[in-house]
Amino acid sequence: MYLESLKLENFRKYKNLKVNFTKGLNLLVGENDSGKTAIVDAIKYVLGTQSYDFIRPQYEDFHLDNNGVRSTKFRITCIFRDLKPQEAAHFLDWIGMDDNGEYYLKVWLEANRNDNRVFYEIRAGIDDEGTQLSSMAKDYLRSVYLKPLRDAENELSPKKGSRLSQILSSRDEFIDKENHTLKKIFEEANIKIKEYFKEKEGKIISDDINKYLSDFSLNTNRLNSEFQVSESSLKSILEKLSLKIGESIPGLGSHNILYIAVEMLLLKKDYTGLKLVLVEEIEAHIHPQLQMKLIKEIQKIAKDYEIQFILTSHSPNLASKVELENLILCKNNDVFPMGSKYTQLLEGDYKFLERFLDVTKANLFFANGVMLVEGNSENILIPTLASLIGRDLTDYGVSIVNVGGVAFLRYSRIFLRNDDKNIDIPVAVVTDVDVKPDEDGNYKNKSEKKIEKKRKKYSKDNVKAFITPYWTLEYTLALSGLSEIFYQAVYICDKTRNDDYKYDESDIKEYIKQANEIYKKWKEEKTNKEIAYEIYKKTIISKRISKVAVAQVFAKLLIDNSESVKDIILKDEYLIYLIDAIKYVTSGSNDSNNR
């Protein structure tokens, strides 16, 4: 059996929410306060935990609307599917059967409040009334839960009621509480301990204590003591056990991995109850490479042992390694499963993204806005332009995703839905028109038709295309009011390309002076379009100068001339497509009607 869906009504930030889960791994991703913890807590409220944590609804769990009015009732409903006969046997009084003849179980928690006092009950059944679940039935629904700020070392240390002792005690290997081998080992150890304190150095300590004890006692009631190990029940023995890694002192990450491994003991056994693991911030204390290894193994465990995992994460490392079918994006008080029936991604897109969705690109799942660009030049220049016009992309939570070509639809369709939902994240596709002019800068085939064709191809709903008015990014920059500074960058890279684009700062002034002299001469002899062709085709392309190196140097020159270039950037007709793209992803609206 597995948790197929969760419905929240008036619970915390959610007025009405339904979350669909997959059988195996489910990774909830999203920025802080996006509702991931609310979903996990809701499940815990209904099911409880294997560690018997004391959890109950609170006043703050009731939904607070935009007018400051707090609801007086909330309801959490869990639907379980795929119950095997031996699992269904635990819930015969509450189980239902759908039109396909398959068992399902509906369990819900309904909470009411009277001022600050909260009352709740958990019921189950096929109708809206249901009946209360028995304590035995509830036990078969308990989940394994790992806290976000878990103290793994403490949980695996010896103490009364330790988590380690709870887990071991639940295993079949410890079912015989009276005649277990550990008890016999402990009894033998107890005998040897008693013998130690009756002989040699142990006897000296024991005799000293008993002498003081005798002196402190009344003549009518002389007290005497003996050393022994306290209680020898299996429970007390297990509470004295600790678990550690090797002889060294491991860090928090290693303890965390060990703790997760121990929790798996609860579910890898032959168990006819719900096999559900809830883990908040699975990446806690674990370095990126180990995060990827961990999530890979969890996906395998989920399939091999039919265990359902519902995890939360802020880690792009994990998001990049989890199959999209298992990813659920939490955003704008809603959830967006990334499975094939929910998005407009094609089957080939899923296979493509499995191969090429790396950590950098996975940042798009945590962004307030996304820019999809062709290559590294845009990746370098656009953040600089945004910063210069007062729209720093980092401040606005915008991620730039370099698709390494023009496979924009592979990524943009992530944000386009088949389930009538709107993710409402502005996505800008920034691309070249790729229509080459002649040396005079004239077009045999007008670029307007190509621009309109690309805009129609890439723009849909919250995804909008922003296209160079001419040829490429570099050619457009060479046409713009930044042309002279752009040529300075090209000239510097031309002079240093044979030295792997390395240069001394002392040479920059001389290079810029030489570039300006050449540019001044061009201005006297050529049109702006001819100059742009000279810079891009005859210099960058013909001399095979690295576009990335040019972008890097150009970005630095723009920053050095920040005061003089800001107005040019904002008003230049050739740069307006870039400025519109930046404004769109940082404000959610296109100030220039997507020209």
C-alpha positions as CSV (number, residue, x, y, z in Angstrom):
1,M,0.0,0.0,0.0
2,Y,1.1,3.6,-0.5
3,L,-0.2,7.1,0.1
4,E,-1.7,8.1,-3.2
5,S,-2.9,11.5,-2.4
6,L,-3.2,14.1,0.4
7,K,-5.9,16.8,0.6
8,L,-5.6,19.8,2.8
9,E,-8.6,22.1,3.6
10,N,-7.9,25.3,5.6
11,F,-4.6,23.9,6.9
12,R,-1.9,26.5,7.4
13,K,-1.1,28.4,4.2
14,Y,-3.3,26.1,2.1
15,K,-7.0,27.0,1.7
16,N,-7.5,23.9,-0.6
17,L,-4.8,21.7,-1.8
18,K,-4.5,18.3,-3.3
19,V,-1.1,16.5,-3.6
20,N,-0.7,13.4,-5.7
21,F,2.2,11.1,-4.8
22,T,4.0,8.3,-6.7
23,K,4.5,4.9,-5.2
24,G,8.3,5.2,-4.7
25,L,10.3,8.4,-4.3
26,N,8.7,11.8,-4.0
27,L,11.0,14.8,-3.6
28,L,9.3,18.1,-2.6
29,V,11.4,21.0,-3.7
30,G,11.0,24.8,-3.4
31,E,12.2,27.9,-1.8
32,N,11.9,28.5,2.0
33,D,8.3,28.9,3.2
34,S,6.9,27.3,0.1
35,G,4.8,24.8,2.1
36,K,6.9,21.7,2.1
37,T,6.9,21.3,5.9
38,A,3.2,21.9,6.0
39,I,2.7,18.9,3.7
40,V,4.9,16.6,5.8
41,D,3.4,17.7,9.1
42,A,-0.1,17.1,7.8
43,I,0.8,13.5,7.0
44,K,2.3,13.1,10.4
45,Y,-0.8,14.4,12.1
46,V,-3.0,11.8,10.4
47,L,-0.6,8.8,10.6
48,G,1.7,9.4,13.6
49,T,5.3,8.2,13.6
50,Q,7.1,5.0,14.3
51,S,9.0,6.8,17.0
52,Y,5.7,7.8,18.7
53,D,6.5,11.5,18.7
54,F,3.9,13.6,20.6
55,I,2.3,15.6,17.8
56,R,-1.1,17.2,17.7
57,P,-2.8,20.1,15.9
58,Q,-2.1,23.6,17.1
59,Y,-3.9,26.9,16.9
60,E,-1.5,28.1,14.3
61,D,-2.4,25.2,12.0
62,F,-5.7,26.8,11.1
63,H,-5.7,28.7,7.9
64,L,-5.3,32.5,8.1
65,D,-6.7,34.3,5.1
66,N,-5.6,37.5,3.5
67,N,-8.0,39.5,5.6
68,G,-6.5,38.2,8.8
69,V,-9.4,35.9,9.6
70,R,-8.4,32.4,10.9
71,S,-10.6,29.4,10.1
72,T,-12.3,27.5,12.9
73,K,-11.9,24.1,11.2
74,F,-9.4,22.2,9.1
75,R,-9.4,18.8,7.5
76,I,-6.5,16.5,6.3
77,T,-7.5,13.6,4.1
78,C,-5.2,10.7,3.1
79,I,-6.1,8.2,0.4
80,F,-4.2,4.9,0.3
81,R,-4.1,2.6,-2.8
82,D,-2.7,-0.7,-3.9
83,L,-3.5,-2.5,-0.7
84,K,-2.5,-6.1,-0.8
85,P,-4.9,-8.6,0.8
86,Q,-2.7,-9.0,3.9
87,E,-2.6,-5.2,4.3
88,A,-6.3,-4.8,3.7
89,A,-7.0,-7.3,6.4
90,H,-5.9,-4.7,9.0
91,F,-8.6,-2.2,7.9
92,L,-11.6,-4.3,7.1
93,D,-14.0,-2.0,8.9
94,W,-12.9,1.1,6.9
95,I,-11.8,-0.2,3.5
96,G,-13.6,0.6,0.3
97,M,-13.5,-0.7,-3.3
98,D,-13.5,1.5,-6.4
99,D,-15.1,0.9,-9.8
100,N,-12.1,-1.1,-10.9
101,G,-12.5,-3.6,-8.0
102,E,-9.4,-2.3,-6.2
103,Y,-9.2,-1.6,-2.5
104,Y,-8.6,1.9,-1.2
105,L,-8.5,3.4,2.3
106,K,-9.6,6.9,3.2
107,V,-8.4,8.3,6.5
108,W,-8.8,11.9,7.7
109,L,-8.2,14.2,10.6
110,E,-10.7,16.9,11.3
111,A,-9.8,19.6,13.8
112,N,-12.0,22.3,15.3
113,R,-11.1,25.1,17.6
114,N,-13.0,27.1,20.2
115,D,-10.9,30.2,20.7
116,N,-7.5,28.8,21.5
117,R,-8.6,25.3,22.5
118,V,-8.2,22.7,19.7
119,F,-10.2,19.5,19.4
120,Y,-9.6,16.8,16.8
121,E,-10.3,13.2,15.9
122,I,-9.1,10.7,13.3
123,R,-11.6,8.7,11.3
124,A,-11.8,6.5,8.3
125,G,-14.4,5.0,6.0
126,I,-15.9,5.2,2.5
127,D,-18.4,8.0,3.4
128,D,-18.0,11.4,4.9
129,E,-18.9,10.3,8.4
130,G,-16.7,7.3,8.9
131,T,-15.8,5.8,12.2
132,Q,-12.8,6.1,14.5
133,L,-9.7,4.0,13.7
134,S,-8.7,1.5,16.3
135,S,-5.3,1.9,18.0
136,M,-4.1,-1.3,16.2
137,A,-5.2,0.0,12.8
138,K,-3.4,3.3,13.5
139,D,-0.2,1.4,14.4
140,Y,-0.2,-0.1,10.9
141,L,-0.3,3.4,9.4
142,R,2.6,4.9,11.3
143,S,5.3,6.6,9.2
144,V,9.0,6.7,9.7
145,Y,10.0,10.4,10.3
146,L,13.3,12.1,10.3
147,K,13.4,15.7,11.6
148,P,15.1,18.5,9.6
149,L,17.5,19.4,12.4
150,R,18.1,15.9,13.6
151,D,20.7,15.1,16.1
152,A,21.8,11.8,14.7
153,E,24.6,11.2,17.2
154,N,22.3,11.7,20.2
155,E,19.6,9.4,18.6
156,L,22.2,6.6,18.3
157,S,23.6,7.0,21.8
158,P,22.7,4.9,24.9
159,K,19.9,6.4,26.9
160,K,16.4,5.6,28.2
161,G,14.0,5.3,25.3
162,S,16.7,5.8,22.7
163,R,15.7,5.7,19.0
164,L,18.2,2.9,18.4
165,S,16.6,0.7,21.1
166,Q,13.1,1.4,19.7
167,I,14.2,0.3,16.2
168,L,16.0,-2.8,17.3
169,S,13.1,-3.8,19.6
170,S,10.7,-3.7,16.7
171,R,12.7,-6.2,14.7
172,D,11.8,-9.9,14.5
173,E,15.2,-10.7,15.8
174,F,14.3,-9.3,19.2
175,I,10.7,-10.6,19.4
176,D,11.6,-13.1,22.2
177,K,12.0,-10.6,25.1
178,E,12.6,-13.2,27.8
179,N,15.1,-15.6,26.3
180,H,17.1,-13.5,24.0
181,T,20.8,-14.2,23.5
182,L,21.7,-10.7,24.6
183,K,20.0,-11.3,28.0
184,K,22.2,-14.4,28.5
185,I,25.3,-12.4,27.5
186,F,24.3,-9.7,29.9
187,E,23.7,-12.1,32.8
188,E,27.2,-13.6,32.3
189,A,28.7,-10.2,32.2
190,N,26.8,-9.3,35.4
191,I,28.3,-12.3,37.2
192,K,31.8,-11.4,36.1
193,I,31.3,-7.8,37.3
194,K,30.1,-9.0,40.7
195,E,33.1,-11.3,40.9
196,Y,35.5,-8.4,40.1
197,F,34.2,-6.3,43.0
198,K,34.7,-9.3,45.3
199,E,38.4,-9.8,44.4
200,K,41.6,-7.8,44.3
201,E,41.4,-4.0,43.5
202,G,37.6,-4.2,43.0
203,K,37.2,-5.6,46.5
204,I,39.1,-2.7,48.0
205,I,36.6,-0.2,46.5
206,S,33.6,-2.4,47.5
207,D,34.9,-2.8,51.1
208,D,35.5,1.0,51.4
209,I,32.0,1.8,50.3
210,N,30.5,-0.9,52.7
211,K,32.6,0.3,55.6
212,Y,31.2,3.9,55.1
213,L,27.8,2.5,54.6
214,S,28.0,0.5,57.8
215,D,29.3,3.5,59.7
216,F,26.3,5.6,58.4
217,S,23.8,2.9,59.4
218,L,21.9,2.1,62.6
219,N,23.1,-0.9,64.6
220,T,19.7,-2.4,64.1
221,N,19.9,-2.2,60.3
222,R,23.4,-2.5,58.9
223,L,23.4,-1.8,55.2
224,N,25.5,-3.6,52.6
225,S,26.0,-3.1,48.9
226,E,27.2,-4.9,45.8
227,F,28.1,-3.9,42.3
228,Q,26.0,-5.1,39.4
229,V,24.6,-3.9,36.1
230,S,21.2,-2.4,36.5
231,E,18.2,-4.1,35.1
232,S,18.7,-7.0,32.7
233,S,15.5,-6.8,30.7
234,L,16.0,-6.8,27.0
235,K,14.6,-3.3,26.8
236,S,17.1,-1.9,29.2
237,I,19.9,-3.8,27.5
238,L,19.0,-2.3,24.1
239,E,18.9,1.2,25.7
240,K,22.5,0.7,26.7
241,L,23.7,0.1,23.2
242,S,25.2,2.8,21.0
243,L,26.1,2.7,17.3
244,K,29.1,4.4,15.8
245,I,31.2,4.5,12.7
246,G,34.7,2.9,13.2
247,E,37.2,4.1,15.8
248,S,37.5,7.7,14.6
249,I,35.2,10.6,15.5
250,P,32.9,11.0,12.5
251,G,31.3,14.3,11.4
252,L,27.6,15.3,11.3
253,G,27.2,14.0,7.8
254,S,28.5,10.5,8.5
255,H,26.2,10.3,11.6
256,N,23.3,11.5,9.5
257,I,23.9,8.7,6.9
258,L,24.2,6.2,9.7
259,Y,21.0,7.3,11.2
260,I,19.1,7.0,7.9
261,A,20.6,3.5,7.5
262,V,19.3,2.5,10.9
263,E,15.8,3.9,10.2
264,M,15.7,1.7,7.1
265,L,15.7,-1.4,9.4
266,L,12.1,-0.6,10.2
267,L,10.9,-1.0,6.6
268,K,13.2,-3.6,5.0
269,K,11.7,-6.3,7.1
270,D,8.6,-8.4,6.2
271,Y,6.0,-5.8,7.3
272,T,2.3,-5.7,6.3
273,G,1.7,-2.1,7.4
274,L,2.4,1.2,5.5
275,K,6.0,1.5,4.4
276,L,6.3,5.3,4.3
277,V,9.4,7.4,5.1
278,L,9.2,11.1,5.7
279,V,12.5,13.0,5.7
280,E,12.8,16.8,6.0
281,E,15.9,18.4,4.4
282,I,17.4,15.0,3.4
283,E,20.6,16.8,2.5
284,A,21.2,18.1,6.1
285,H,25.0,18.0,7.0
286,I,25.8,15.9,3.8
287,H,28.2,17.2,1.2
288,P,27.0,17.4,-2.5
289,Q,28.7,14.2,-3.8
290,L,27.3,12.2,-1.0
291,Q,23.9,13.7,-1.5
292,M,23.8,12.4,-5.0
293,K,25.0,9.0,-3.9
294,L,22.3,8.9,-1.2
295,I,19.4,9.9,-3.4
296,K,20.5,7.3,-6.0
297,E,20.4,4.6,-3.4
298,I,17.1,5.8,-2.0
299,Q,15.5,5.6,-5.5
300,K,16.8,2.0,-5.7
301,I,15.6,1.0,-2.2
302,A,12.2,2.5,-3.0
303,K,11.8,0.2,-6.0
304,D,13.4,-2.9,-4.6
305,Y,11.6,-3.0,-1.3
306,E,8.3,-1.1,-2.3
307,I,9.0,1.7,0.2
308,Q,7.5,5.1,-0.3
309,F,9.6,8.1,0.4
310,I,8.4,11.7,0.8
311,L,11.4,13.9,1.1
312,T,11.9,17.7,1.2
313,S,14.9,19.5,0.0
314,H,16.5,22.8,-0.9
315,S,19.3,21.1,-2.8
316,P,19.8,21.5,-6.6
317,N,22.2,18.5,-6.3
318,L,19.3,16.3,-5.3
319,A,16.8,17.9,-7.8
320,S,19.3,17.2,-10.6
321,K,19.5,13.5,-9.8
322,V,15.9,12.6,-9.1
323,E,13.8,11.5,-12.1
324,L,11.3,14.3,-13.0
325,E,8.4,11.8,-12.5
326,N,9.4,11.9,-8.8
327,L,9.7,15.6,-8.4
328,I,7.0,17.9,-6.9
329,L,7.6,21.6,-7.1
330,C,6.1,23.7,-4.2
331,K,5.4,27.2,-5.3
332,N,2.9,30.0,-4.8
333,N,0.7,28.2,-2.3
334,D,0.3,25.2,-4.7
335,V,2.1,22.1,-5.7
336,F,3.2,21.0,-9.2
337,P,4.1,17.4,-9.8
338,M,6.5,17.0,-12.7
339,G,5.2,13.7,-13.9
340,S,4.4,13.1,-17.6
341,K,0.6,13.5,-17.1
342,Y,1.0,16.9,-15.4
343,T,3.5,18.8,-17.7
344,Q,3.6,19.4,-21.4
345,L,7.1,17.8,-21.6
346,L,7.3,15.1,-24.3
347,E,8.6,11.6,-23.7
348,G,11.8,12.5,-25.4
349,D,12.1,15.6,-23.2
350,Y,12.1,13.4,-20.1
351,K,14.9,11.2,-21.5
352,F,16.9,14.3,-22.5
353,L,16.6,16.0,-19.1
354,E,17.6,12.8,-17.3
355,R,20.9,13.0,-19.2
356,F,21.4,16.8,-19.2
357,L,19.7,18.3,-16.1
358,D,22.7,19.1,-14.1
359,V,23.1,21.0,-10.8
360,T,23.3,24.4,-12.4
361,K,20.1,23.8,-14.5
362,A,18.2,22.3,-11.5
363,N,18.4,25.8,-9.9
364,L,15.3,26.6,-12.0
365,F,13.2,24.7,-9.5
366,F,14.0,27.1,-6.8
367,A,13.8,30.4,-8.8
368,N,11.3,33.2,-8.8
369,G,12.1,33.8,-12.5
370,V,14.1,31.8,-15.1
371,M,16.1,32.9,-18.1
372,L,16.9,30.3,-20.7
373,V,20.0,31.3,-22.8
374,E,21.9,29.8,-25.6
375,G,25.4,29.8,-24.2
376,N,28.1,31.1,-21.9
377,S,28.3,34.6,-23.4
378,E,24.7,35.4,-22.4
379,N,25.3,33.7,-19.1
380,I,28.1,36.2,-18.4
381,L,26.7,39.4,-19.9
382,I,23.0,39.3,-18.8
383,P,23.7,39.4,-15.0
384,T,26.0,42.3,-15.6
385,L,23.5,44.2,-17.6
386,A,20.8,43.5,-15.0
387,S,23.0,44.7,-12.2
388,L,23.9,47.9,-14.1
389,I,20.2,48.8,-14.5
390,G,19.4,48.1,-10.9
391,R,17.8,44.7,-11.3
392,D,20.4,42.3,-9.9
393,L,19.2,38.8,-10.7
394,T,20.4,37.4,-7.4
395,D,18.3,39.9,-5.5
396,Y,15.2,38.9,-7.5
397,G,15.8,35.2,-7.1
398,V,16.3,34.7,-10.9
399,S,18.2,31.7,-12.3
400,I,19.9,31.7,-15.6
401,V,19.9,28.3,-17.3
402,N,22.5,27.8,-20.1
403,V,20.9,25.2,-22.4
404,G,24.0,25.0,-24.5
405,G,22.2,25.5,-27.8
406,V,18.6,26.0,-28.8
407,A,16.9,23.1,-26.9
408,F,14.7,25.7,-25.1
409,L,11.5,23.7,-25.4
410,R,13.1,20.8,-23.5
411,Y,13.3,23.1,-20.5
412,S,10.5,25.6,-21.0
413,R,7.9,22.8,-21.2
414,I,8.7,22.0,-17.5
415,F,6.7,25.2,-16.7
416,L,3.8,24.4,-19.0
417,R,1.0,22.3,-17.5
418,N,-1.6,19.8,-18.6
419,D,-3.4,20.0,-15.3
420,D,-5.0,23.4,-15.7
421,K,-2.5,24.9,-13.2
422,N,-0.3,27.9,-13.7
423,I,3.1,27.8,-12.1
424,D,3.3,31.6,-12.5
425,I,7.0,31.8,-12.8
426,P,8.1,34.2,-15.6
427,V,10.4,32.3,-18.0
428,A,12.3,34.2,-20.6
429,V,13.8,32.5,-23.6
430,V,16.7,34.7,-24.9
431,T,17.9,33.6,-28.3
432,D,19.5,34.8,-31.6
433,V,17.5,35.4,-34.8
434,D,20.4,33.8,-36.7
435,V,19.7,35.6,-40.0
436,K,23.0,36.7,-41.5
437,P,23.3,40.1,-43.3
438,D,25.6,41.0,-46.1
439,E,28.8,43.1,-45.5
440,D,26.7,46.3,-45.7
441,G,24.4,45.0,-43.0
442,N,21.5,44.5,-45.3
443,Y,19.3,41.4,-45.3
444,K,18.3,39.5,-48.4
445,N,15.6,37.7,-46.3
446,K,14.1,40.0,-43.7
447,S,14.7,39.0,-40.1
448,E,11.3,40.1,-38.9
449,K,9.7,36.9,-40.3
450,K,12.3,34.8,-38.5
451,I,11.8,36.7,-35.3
452,E,8.0,36.2,-35.4
453,K,8.4,32.5,-36.2
454,K,10.7,32.0,-33.2
455,R,8.5,34.1,-30.9
456,K,5.5,31.9,-31.9
457,K,7.6,28.7,-31.4
458,Y,8.9,29.5,-27.9
459,S,6.2,31.8,-26.4
460,K,3.3,30.3,-24.5
461,D,1.6,31.2,-21.3
462,N,4.2,32.4,-18.8
463,V,7.1,31.5,-21.2
464,K,8.1,34.4,-23.5
465,A,10.7,34.7,-26.2
466,F,13.1,37.6,-26.5
467,I,15.0,37.6,-29.8
468,T,17.9,39.6,-31.1
469,P,16.8,42.1,-33.7
470,Y,19.8,41.2,-35.8
471,W,21.9,38.1,-36.4
472,T,23.5,37.2,-33.0
473,L,24.1,38.7,-29.5
474,E,27.6,39.8,-30.5
475,Y,26.5,41.4,-33.8
476,T,23.7,43.2,-32.0
477,L,26.1,44.5,-29.3
478,A,28.4,45.8,-32.1
479,L,25.4,47.7,-33.6
480,S,24.4,49.2,-30.3
481,G,25.4,52.3,-28.4
482,L,27.9,50.1,-26.6
483,S,29.7,49.3,-29.8
484,E,32.9,51.2,-29.0
485,I,33.3,49.5,-25.6
486,F,32.4,46.2,-27.1
487,Y,35.2,46.6,-29.7
488,Q,37.6,47.4,-26.9
489,A,36.9,44.0,-25.4
490,V,37.2,42.3,-28.8
491,Y,40.6,44.1,-29.5
492,I,41.9,43.1,-26.0
493,C,41.0,39.5,-26.7
494,D,42.5,39.6,-30.2
495,K,45.8,40.9,-28.8
496,T,45.9,38.2,-26.0
497,R,44.3,35.2,-27.7
498,N,47.7,33.5,-28.4
499,D,48.5,33.8,-24.7
500,D,45.2,32.1,-23.6
501,Y,43.6,35.5,-23.2
502,K,45.8,36.4,-20.3
503,Y,46.8,40.1,-19.9
504,D,48.4,42.5,-17.4
505,E,46.2,45.3,-16.1
506,S,49.0,47.7,-17.0
507,D,48.4,46.8,-20.7
508,I,44.7,47.5,-20.7
509,K,44.9,51.3,-21.1
510,E,47.2,51.0,-24.1
511,Y,45.0,48.3,-25.7
512,I,41.9,50.5,-25.2
513,K,43.7,53.5,-26.7
514,Q,44.7,51.5,-29.8
515,A,41.2,50.1,-30.2
516,N,39.7,53.6,-29.9
517,E,42.0,54.9,-32.7
518,I,40.9,52.1,-35.0
519,Y,37.2,52.6,-34.1
520,K,37.5,56.3,-34.7
521,K,38.9,55.7,-38.2
522,W,36.0,53.3,-38.9
523,K,33.5,55.9,-37.9
524,E,34.9,58.3,-40.5
525,E,34.8,55.7,-43.3
526,K,32.0,53.2,-42.5
527,T,28.3,53.0,-41.6
528,N,27.3,51.5,-38.2
529,K,26.2,48.3,-39.9
530,E,29.5,48.0,-41.7
531,I,31.4,48.5,-38.4
532,A,29.3,45.9,-36.7
533,Y,30.1,43.4,-39.5
534,E,33.8,44.3,-39.2
535,I,33.8,43.6,-35.5
536,Y,31.7,40.4,-35.5
537,K,32.4,38.6,-38.8
538,K,35.8,39.9,-39.8
539,T,37.3,39.9,-36.3
540,I,35.6,37.6,-33.9
541,I,34.6,34.9,-36.4
542,S,37.4,35.1,-38.9
543,K,40.1,35.2,-36.2
544,R,38.3,32.6,-34.1
545,I,38.3,34.8,-31.0
546,S,36.6,33.2,-28.0
547,K,33.1,34.7,-27.6
548,V,33.2,33.8,-23.9
549,A,36.5,35.6,-23.4
550,V,35.1,38.7,-25.2
551,A,32.0,38.5,-23.0
552,Q,34.1,38.3,-19.8
553,V,36.3,41.3,-20.8
554,F,33.3,43.3,-22.0
555,A,31.4,42.7,-18.7
556,K,34.4,44.1,-16.8
557,L,34.6,47.2,-19.1
558,L,30.9,47.8,-18.6
559,I,31.3,47.7,-14.8
560,D,34.3,50.0,-15.1
561,N,32.2,52.5,-17.0
562,S,29.0,51.9,-15.1
563,E,28.0,55.5,-14.7
564,S,28.2,56.3,-18.4
565,V,26.6,53.2,-19.8
566,K,23.5,52.8,-17.7
567,D,21.3,55.2,-19.7
568,I,22.6,53.8,-23.0
569,I,21.6,50.3,-21.9
570,L,18.1,51.4,-20.9
571,K,17.4,53.4,-24.0
572,D,19.2,51.7,-26.8
573,E,16.9,50.2,-29.5
574,Y,19.2,47.2,-30.1
575,L,19.4,46.2,-26.5
576,I,15.8,46.6,-25.7
577,Y,15.1,42.8,-26.1
578,L,17.6,42.0,-23.4
579,I,16.2,44.8,-21.1
580,D,12.7,43.5,-21.7
581,A,13.8,40.0,-20.8
582,I,15.4,41.2,-17.6
583,K,12.4,43.3,-16.6
584,Y,10.1,40.3,-17.3
585,V,11.8,37.8,-15.1
586,T,12.4,40.4,-12.3
587,S,8.9,41.8,-12.2
588,G,6.6,39.3,-13.8
589,S,5.5,41.8,-16.5
590,N,6.9,42.8,-19.8
591,D,7.2,46.6,-19.7
592,S,7.7,46.9,-23.4
593,N,5.0,44.5,-24.6
594,N,7.7,41.9,-25.7
595,R,9.0,43.8,-28.7
